[in-house]
């Protein structure tokens, strides 16, 4: 553990793949931090659209270093950045995030006065985001879809940080060897191993980021489909990690299919549960976003999230649990290449 006699030295580590404009936005928000006591490590993971020019723009306003390496996936790329860093505490951000000006100060204050081995922070939608990005943000953070597990914790000392906004000490890195080679779900795998190694992982509610997420419904579906696959891969590695809330999207997918079939073949009233759930989502989304348009689109994105995740979960269950296919060979065409 970092002692009180030694100051926390923060290293911001950002893997990036073909997202130069997003990197520009993130670096701009880092340059606007009220606390400038940190270094930035950018690791380009084999991009064909490199972001070195965007990084050069901030060479005079940030302590930033840029590295380019062959593609190996997000987890191993974060480890590469960690090896290049000089701080004793690393913060990992996704390239599609924007930080509020007080983010670094909030983290620095918390780690100085109430140290935690690892932390994760929530995400919000910035006012500049598109309507679709705001709807997706609602979907990914709502209790009605994900159970709120991404931004809340029933036990704050056993919170599972997500890699878009998480940090841990160099001691954690040395004991766990950092992120695994998983291409998706590697952050939850890391969080589980942090806790299993006896470290404390805490939710810092004040250390939030603005997370842009995906810009089309097709991209969003692919993301959540892969998340469903990853949940089974995580179950194979950590059997105790599978919870009831993870089954809900698959039940939603199967139940919705059954309702539509019964509506067509038996009675239109069988669609009522789906309509009632959609109305509940709409009302909740209106209360959260104060916009009927965003709420309507949120109903669509919620259905995409649940069906996509549920489909990925069921396919992975079929391949990995019932037929015992290996993790990398079962889904190499999806996200392992």
C-alpha positions as CSV (number, residue, x, y, z in Angstrom):
1,X,0.0,0.0,0.0
2,X,1.1,3.6,-0.7
3,X,2.0,5.1,2.7
4,X,0.8,8.4,3.9
5,X,4.4,9.6,3.9
6,X,4.6,9.1,0.1
7,X,2.3,11.2,-2.2
8,X,0.1,9.5,-4.7
9,X,1.6,10.0,-8.2
10,X,-1.1,9.5,-10.8
11,X,-0.5,8.0,-14.3
12,X,-3.4,8.3,-16.7
13,X,-3.2,5.3,-19.2
14,X,-5.4,5.4,-22.3
15,X,-5.4,2.6,-24.9
16,X,-6.7,3.8,-28.3
17,X,-7.6,2.1,-31.6
18,X,-8.6,4.2,-34.6
19,X,-10.2,7.1,-32.7
20,X,-8.1,10.2,-33.2
21,X,-10.9,12.7,-32.8
22,X,-12.1,11.1,-29.5
23,X,-8.6,11.3,-28.2
24,X,-8.4,15.0,-29.0
25,X,-11.6,15.6,-26.9
26,X,-10.2,13.5,-24.0
27,X,-6.9,15.2,-24.0
28,X,-8.6,18.6,-24.1
29,X,-10.5,17.7,-21.0
30,X,-7.3,16.5,-19.3
31,X,-5.6,19.8,-20.2
32,X,-8.5,21.6,-18.4
33,X,-8.1,19.8,-15.1
34,X,-7.9,22.0,-12.0
35,X,-5.1,19.7,-10.7
36,X,-2.2,19.2,-13.1
37,X,-0.2,16.7,-11.0
38,X,-0.4,13.7,-13.3
39,X,1.2,12.1,-16.4
40,X,-0.6,10.8,-19.5
41,X,0.4,7.6,-21.3
42,X,-1.3,7.1,-24.7
43,X,-0.8,3.6,-26.2
44,X,-1.9,3.3,-29.9
45,X,-2.9,-0.4,-30.3
46,X,-1.9,-0.9,-33.9
47,X,-4.3,1.7,-35.3
48,X,-4.5,2.5,-39.0
49,X,-5.7,6.0,-38.0
50,X,-3.0,7.0,-35.5
51,X,-3.5,9.9,-33.0
52,X,0.1,11.1,-32.7
53,X,-0.9,14.5,-34.2
54,X,-3.6,15.0,-31.6
55,X,-1.2,14.1,-28.9
56,X,1.4,16.6,-30.2
57,X,-1.1,19.4,-29.9
58,X,-1.0,19.0,-26.1
59,X,2.7,18.5,-25.6
60,X,3.1,21.9,-24.1
61,X,0.0,21.7,-21.8
62,X,0.3,18.1,-20.6
63,X,2.9,15.7,-19.4
64,X,2.0,13.3,-22.1
65,X,3.9,10.4,-23.9
66,X,2.7,8.5,-26.9
67,X,3.5,4.9,-27.8
68,X,2.6,2.9,-30.9
69,X,2.6,-1.0,-30.8
70,X,1.2,-3.9,-32.8
71,X,-2.4,-4.8,-32.0
72,X,-2.9,-7.0,-28.9
73,X,-6.3,-6.0,-27.5
74,X,-7.2,-3.5,-24.8
75,X,-6.1,-5.4,-21.7
76,X,-2.5,-6.1,-22.8
77,X,-2.3,-2.6,-24.2
78,X,-3.2,-1.2,-20.8
79,X,-0.5,-3.3,-19.3
80,X,2.0,-2.0,-21.8
81,X,1.1,1.6,-20.7
82,X,1.4,0.6,-17.1
83,X,5.0,-0.6,-17.7
84,X,5.9,2.7,-19.3
85,X,4.3,4.8,-16.5
86,X,6.3,6.4,-13.7
87,X,3.5,6.9,-11.2
88,X,2.6,4.7,-8.3
89,X,-1.1,4.7,-9.0
90,X,-2.6,4.1,-12.5
91,X,-6.0,5.4,-13.8
92,X,-7.4,3.7,-16.9
93,X,-9.7,5.6,-19.2
94,X,-11.4,4.7,-22.5
95,X,-10.6,7.0,-25.4
96,X,-14.3,7.9,-25.8
97,X,-14.5,9.6,-22.4
98,X,-14.4,13.2,-21.4
99,X,-13.5,14.3,-17.9
100,X,-15.1,17.0,-15.8
101,X,-12.5,19.6,-14.7
102,X,-12.4,18.4,-11.1
103,X,-11.9,14.7,-11.8
104,X,-8.2,14.5,-11.0
105,X,-8.6,16.6,-7.8
106,X,-11.4,14.3,-6.6
107,X,-9.4,11.2,-7.1
108,X,-6.2,12.8,-5.6
109,X,-8.1,13.9,-2.5
110,X,-9.8,10.6,-1.9
111,X,-6.6,8.5,-2.3
112,X,-4.7,10.9,0.0
113,X,-7.2,10.9,2.8
114,X,-8.9,7.5,2.4
115,X,-6.6,5.3,0.3
116,X,-8.1,2.4,-1.6
117,X,-6.2,-0.2,-3.6
118,X,-8.5,0.1,-6.6
119,X,-11.5,2.2,-7.5
120,X,-14.0,2.7,-10.2
121,X,-16.2,5.7,-11.1
122,X,-19.6,6.0,-12.8
123,X,-20.3,7.6,-16.1
124,X,-22.8,10.2,-17.3
125,X,-24.0,11.8,-20.5
126,X,-22.6,15.2,-21.4
127,X,-25.0,17.9,-22.6
128,X,-23.1,17.9,-25.9
129,X,-23.8,14.3,-26.6
130,X,-26.1,13.2,-29.4
131,X,-29.6,12.1,-28.6
132,X,-28.6,8.5,-29.4
133,X,-25.6,8.7,-27.0
134,X,-27.8,10.0,-24.3
135,X,-30.3,7.2,-24.8
136,X,-27.6,4.6,-24.8
137,X,-26.2,6.1,-21.6
138,X,-29.6,5.8,-20.0
139,X,-29.8,2.2,-21.1
140,X,-26.4,1.2,-19.8
141,X,-26.9,2.8,-16.4
142,X,-30.6,2.2,-15.7
143,X,-31.7,-0.1,-12.9
144,X,-34.5,-1.3,-15.2
145,X,-32.0,-2.8,-17.7
146,X,-28.7,-3.5,-16.1
147,X,-29.8,-3.5,-12.4
148,X,-27.6,-0.4,-12.0
149,X,-24.6,-2.7,-11.4
150,X,-22.3,-0.5,-13.5
151,X,-22.7,2.7,-11.4
152,X,-23.7,1.4,-8.0
153,X,-22.5,-1.1,-5.4
154,X,-24.4,-2.8,-2.6
155,X,-21.0,-3.3,-0.9
156,X,-18.7,-0.4,-1.7
157,X,-15.6,-2.5,-0.8
158,X,-16.5,-5.1,-3.4
159,X,-17.4,-3.0,-6.3
160,X,-16.2,-4.2,-9.7
161,X,-14.7,-1.2,-11.6
162,X,-15.0,-1.0,-15.4
163,X,-12.1,-0.1,-17.6
164,X,-13.6,3.1,-19.0
165,X,-13.0,4.7,-15.6
166,X,-10.9,2.6,-13.1
167,X,-7.7,2.8,-11.2
168,X,-5.4,0.7,-9.1
169,X,-2.0,0.9,-7.4
170,X,1.3,-0.5,-8.7
171,X,1.1,-3.0,-5.9
172,X,-2.1,-4.4,-7.3
173,X,-0.5,-4.6,-10.7
174,X,2.5,-6.4,-9.4
175,X,0.4,-9.0,-7.6
176,X,-2.2,-9.6,-10.3
177,X,0.0,-9.1,-13.4
178,X,-2.5,-6.6,-14.7
179,X,-5.2,-7.2,-17.3
180,X,-5.6,-10.6,-19.0
181,X,-5.5,-11.3,-22.7
182,X,-9.3,-11.3,-22.9
183,X,-10.5,-9.0,-25.7
184,X,-13.9,-8.3,-24.0
185,X,-14.8,-8.5,-20.3
186,X,-11.1,-8.1,-19.4
187,X,-12.0,-5.3,-17.0
188,X,-14.4,-7.5,-14.9
189,X,-11.9,-10.3,-15.0
190,X,-9.3,-7.8,-13.6
191,X,-11.8,-6.5,-10.9
192,X,-12.5,-10.1,-9.8
193,X,-8.8,-10.9,-9.5
194,X,-8.2,-7.7,-7.6
195,X,-10.7,-8.7,-5.0
196,X,-9.6,-12.4,-4.9
197,X,-6.1,-11.2,-4.2
198,X,-7.2,-9.5,-1.0
199,X,-7.3,-5.9,-2.3
200,X,-10.1,-3.4,-1.7
201,X,-12.0,-2.1,-4.7
202,X,-14.2,1.0,-4.0
203,X,-16.8,3.0,-6.0
204,X,-16.0,6.7,-6.1
205,X,-19.3,8.2,-7.0
206,X,-17.8,11.7,-7.3
207,X,-15.1,10.6,-9.8
208,X,-17.5,10.3,-12.8
209,X,-16.7,10.7,-16.5
210,X,-18.7,11.5,-19.5
211,X,-18.8,8.4,-21.7
212,X,-19.8,8.8,-25.3
213,X,-20.3,5.1,-26.1
214,X,-21.4,4.1,-29.6
215,X,-22.8,6.3,-32.3
216,X,-25.1,3.9,-34.2
217,X,-27.6,1.2,-33.2
218,X,-25.6,-1.4,-35.2
219,X,-22.4,-0.6,-33.3
220,X,-24.3,-0.7,-30.0
221,X,-25.8,-4.0,-30.8
222,X,-22.4,-5.5,-31.6
223,X,-21.0,-4.1,-28.3
224,X,-23.7,-5.6,-26.1
225,X,-23.7,-8.9,-28.1
226,X,-20.0,-9.2,-27.3
227,X,-20.7,-8.3,-23.6
228,X,-23.1,-11.2,-23.5
229,X,-20.4,-13.5,-24.9
230,X,-18.0,-12.1,-22.4
231,X,-20.3,-12.9,-19.5
232,X,-20.1,-16.6,-20.2
233,X,-16.3,-16.4,-20.7
234,X,-16.1,-14.8,-17.3
235,X,-18.3,-17.5,-15.9
236,X,-15.9,-20.1,-17.2
237,X,-13.0,-18.4,-15.5
238,X,-14.8,-17.3,-12.4
239,X,-17.9,-19.5,-11.8
240,X,-19.1,-17.4,-8.8
241,X,-19.3,-14.2,-10.9
242,X,-22.6,-15.1,-12.6
243,X,-25.5,-13.4,-10.9
244,X,-29.3,-13.5,-11.5
245,X,-29.2,-10.0,-13.0
246,X,-27.0,-11.4,-15.9
247,X,-29.8,-13.8,-16.9
248,X,-32.4,-11.0,-17.4
249,X,-31.5,-10.1,-21.0
250,X,-31.7,-13.8,-22.1
251,X,-35.1,-14.1,-20.3
252,X,-36.2,-10.9,-21.9
253,X,-35.2,-12.2,-25.4
254,X,-36.9,-15.5,-25.0
255,X,-40.0,-14.0,-23.3
256,X,-40.4,-11.4,-26.0
257,X,-40.2,-14.0,-28.7
258,X,-42.8,-16.1,-26.9
259,X,-45.1,-13.0,-26.5
260,X,-44.9,-12.1,-30.2
261,X,-45.6,-15.7,-31.2
262,X,-48.6,-15.9,-28.8
263,X,-49.8,-12.5,-29.9
264,X,-49.9,-13.6,-33.6
265,X,-51.2,-17.1,-33.0
266,X,-53.5,-16.8,-29.9
267,X,-54.4,-13.3,-28.8
268,X,-53.0,-9.7,-29.0
269,X,-53.3,-9.4,-25.3
270,X,-50.1,-11.5,-24.9
271,X,-48.0,-8.5,-25.9
272,X,-49.2,-6.5,-22.8
273,X,-46.2,-7.4,-20.6
274,X,-43.8,-6.0,-23.2
275,X,-45.9,-2.9,-23.6
276,X,-46.1,-2.3,-19.9
277,X,-42.3,-2.7,-19.5
278,X,-41.8,-0.3,-22.4
279,X,-44.0,2.2,-20.7
280,X,-42.1,1.9,-17.5
281,X,-38.8,2.5,-19.4
282,X,-40.3,5.5,-21.1
283,X,-41.6,7.1,-17.9
284,X,-38.3,6.5,-16.1
285,X,-36.2,7.8,-19.1
286,X,-38.4,11.0,-19.2
287,X,-37.8,11.6,-15.5
288,X,-34.0,11.1,-16.0
289,X,-33.5,13.1,-19.2
290,X,-36.4,15.5,-19.2
291,X,-37.0,14.8,-22.9
292,X,-39.7,12.8,-24.6
293,X,-37.5,12.3,-27.7
294,X,-34.7,10.8,-25.7
295,X,-37.2,8.7,-23.7
296,X,-38.7,7.2,-26.9
297,X,-35.3,6.4,-28.3
298,X,-34.3,5.0,-24.9
299,X,-37.0,2.4,-25.2
300,X,-35.5,1.3,-28.5
301,X,-31.9,1.3,-27.2
302,X,-33.1,-0.7,-24.1
303,X,-34.6,-3.4,-26.4
304,X,-31.4,-3.4,-28.4
305,X,-29.3,-3.8,-25.3
306,X,-31.4,-6.6,-23.9
307,X,-31.8,-8.6,-27.1
308,X,-28.1,-8.1,-28.1
309,X,-26.7,-9.1,-24.7
310,X,-29.2,-11.9,-24.4
311,X,-28.3,-13.3,-27.8
312,X,-24.6,-13.2,-27.1
313,X,-25.1,-14.8,-23.8
314,X,-27.2,-17.7,-25.2
315,X,-24.8,-18.3,-28.1
316,X,-21.9,-18.4,-25.8
317,X,-23.7,-20.7,-23.4
318,X,-24.4,-23.0,-26.3
319,X,-20.8,-23.0,-27.5
320,X,-18.8,-22.8,-24.3
321,X,-20.9,-24.5,-21.7
322,X,-22.9,-27.2,-23.6
323,X,-20.2,-28.0,-26.3
324,X,-17.1,-26.9,-24.3
325,X,-15.5,-24.9,-27.1
326,X,-12.4,-22.9,-26.1
327,X,-12.7,-19.2,-25.4
328,X,-10.6,-18.0,-28.2
329,X,-11.6,-20.4,-30.9
330,X,-15.3,-20.1,-30.3
331,X,-15.5,-16.4,-31.1
332,X,-12.4,-15.5,-33.1
333,X,-14.4,-13.9,-35.9
334,X,-16.1,-11.5,-33.4
335,X,-13.5,-9.8,-31.4
336,X,-10.4,-11.9,-31.0
337,X,-8.8,-10.8,-34.3
